[in-house]
Amino acid sequence: MIGVNMLDLQSLLVVFILGFLPISEIRGAIPYAVIKAGEDANLMGFYILAGVLANLLIAPVALNILSTVEKIVMSEKFPRLLRNIYLKIVEKALEKASRMEKITLLSLALFVGIPLPVTGAWTGSLIAFLLRVDKKKAIVAISLGVLIASLIVYSAVYLGISILKTIFLL
């Protein structure tokens, strides 16, 4: 069990924030968690869990924020020029999506699950919103993608550390 004195709350908060931020997401949270935990597997698991949970929160938060923003943009009080620009962007996104047969939930999960820049939960949420994917289905697909990305990132970090230990005889 993790002792209170072993758990660094500041590091836990940093892992959580890294997991939630659009730039780093899980790609930043897991390496930081592994570095901060050192050899303590329990602490590492706890930190990684915090980063993954933060990343899992993105889809529900982002989809609700985007819905609210769209209501504001579509209101009569919002400048017509900006509303028209927004509508053109949505129209283009829907047009491109219609060229594909249909965005599948698996394709959304795989998009989010590839841990590369601009393929995380934030971008997946934006895509799901613009393509009008059902919110509950989008959250499930994006969450699956987050879990896939987490496994890939952890595996890459673990493999990288193992290689470095072998090379430098640590």
Secondary structure, DSSP 4 states (H G I P E B T S, - for coil): ---TTTS-HHHHHHHHHHHHSTTTHHHHHHHHHHHHHTT-HHHHHHHHHHHHHHHHHHHHHHHHHHHHHHHHHHSTTS-HHHHHHHHHHHHHHHHHHHHSS---HHHHHHHHHS-STT-SHHHHHHHHHHTT--HHHHHHHHHHHHHHHHHHHHHHHHHHHHHHHHHTT-
